[in-house]
Amino acid sequence: MSETMRKKEPSPDLNNLEPDNLHRATIEYYNLRQVHGDMPHKVHRGSTLDLPAEQARMVRDSQEAMRGRRVLEVASGTGSATREIAMTAVSVTGIEIAPNMLRIAAADDNPTNVSYLAGDAFDLGTIAPGKRFDGGFAAGFLHTCPASRYAEFLHGFQARLEEGSVVFMRSSRPTSPDAVSRLFRVNGFVDQFMTRQLSDGSEYVMVENDPTEDDLRRIFEPLSQHLRVHIGNYWWWIRYELP
Ligand SMILES: C[S@@+](CC[C@H](N)C(=O)[O-])C[C@H]1O[C@@H](n2cnc3c(N)ncnc32)[C@H](O)[C@@H]1O
């Protein structure tokens, strides 16, 4: 595909880019993706020799950050990252909004220190009442969160964490040729968007932000201390502490 074609903006229905509609599309997409067994990257992304080492480092950093912590995880999906951090955490409570994701996660072979609850990352106030958390974790969530909802999400998330909690967030980066070909921007919107398709023919427009180190520092520095940022070729991740 030529560069001009690849960069061409689709003509999205602007209504689809409203936060409520993005929220709905994100849930519908993830609820069905695993049911269809679809993978996000259908086109081979070329040489990825450094991918296993980057992933191993990210998992190691996640596990170190959550070591000995009672973790509140948002957007736990099928629980793959949940089970990784459960190896070092005291406990992990995964919050997930898509019912099929929750079902798949619960059906897996989970360690006894893991539990899953249905819930919305933007509405954590009444989830797991009475439970206390000193670790916060989100894998593959922030890149789909509209920038206009960062403050709302972080305020609610951090309100559930005790003083001195450690937070770890990580997301994949849309760097493969396939992902890049589906990215677009729209005048007047801060976010970057991506079109996604499932094998049943359904199509979704979702936020797909790829923050720089400066972006992450601007968002997180005012509400954290000891912020560490890592931008890799395939993922970014951050670790910080709450005052
Ligand atoms: C890219 S997947 C990541 C899943 C898992 N954390 C992992 O790393 O494999 C994103 C997940 O976030 C969930 N999700 C999206 N928006 C959410 C929200 N507002 N509240 C809770 N979960 C949400 C989706 O349903 C999906 O399971």
PDBQT file of the ligand as one rigid body, heavy atoms in Angstrom, charges set to zero:
ROOT
HETATM    1  C1  LIG A 301      -5.804  -5.175  25.668  1.00  0.00    +0.000 C 
HETATM    2  S1  LIG A 301      -6.880  -6.041  26.776  1.00  0.00    +0.000 S 
HETATM    3  C2  LIG A 301      -5.748  -6.325  28.098  1.00  0.00    +0.000 C 
HETATM    4  C3  LIG A 301      -6.120  -7.501  28.949  1.00  0.00    +0.000 C 
HETATM    5  C4  LIG A 301      -5.101  -7.917  30.000  1.00  0.00    +0.000 C 
HETATM    6  N1  LIG A 301      -4.899  -6.897  30.989  1.00  0.00    +0.000 N 
HETATM    7  C5  LIG A 301      -3.785  -8.307  29.369  1.00  0.00    +0.000 C 
HETATM    8  O1  LIG A 301      -2.805  -7.608  29.566  1.00  0.00    +0.000 OA
HETATM    9  O2  LIG A 301      -3.755  -9.321  28.666  1.00  0.00    +0.000 OA
HETATM   10  C6  LIG A 301      -7.892  -4.731  27.400  1.00  0.00    +0.000 C 
HETATM   11  C7  LIG A 301      -8.925  -5.197  28.377  1.00  0.00    +0.000 C 
HETATM   12  O3  LIG A 301      -9.496  -4.066  29.016  1.00  0.00    +0.000 OA
HETATM   13  C8  LIG A 301     -10.873  -4.295  29.221  1.00  0.00    +0.000 C 
HETATM   14  N2  LIG A 301     -11.497  -2.998  29.429  1.00  0.00    +0.000 N 
HETATM   15  C9  LIG A 301     -11.641  -1.989  28.539  1.00  0.00    +0.000 A 
HETATM   16  N3  LIG A 301     -12.268  -0.943  29.093  1.00  0.00    +0.000 NA
HETATM   17  C10 LIG A 301     -12.529  -1.288  30.375  1.00  0.00    +0.000 A 
HETATM   18  C11 LIG A 301     -13.153  -0.614  31.454  1.00  0.00    +0.000 A 
HETATM   19  N4  LIG A 301     -13.639   0.620  31.321  1.00  0.00    +0.000 N 
HETATM   20  N5  LIG A 301     -13.236  -1.244  32.648  1.00  0.00    +0.000 NA
HETATM   21  C12 LIG A 301     -12.746  -2.494  32.811  1.00  0.00    +0.000 A 
HETATM   22  N6  LIG A 301     -12.160  -3.202  31.803  1.00  0.00    +0.000 NA
HETATM   23  C13 LIG A 301     -12.043  -2.595  30.605  1.00  0.00    +0.000 A 
HETATM   24  C14 LIG A 301     -11.279  -4.997  27.947  1.00  0.00    +0.000 C 
HETATM   25  O4  LIG A 301     -12.533  -5.629  28.052  1.00  0.00    +0.000 OA
HETATM   26  C15 LIG A 301     -10.098  -5.948  27.751  1.00  0.00    +0.000 C 
HETATM   27  O5  LIG A 301     -10.308  -7.151  28.436  1.00  0.00    +0.000 OA
ENDROOT
TORSDOF 0
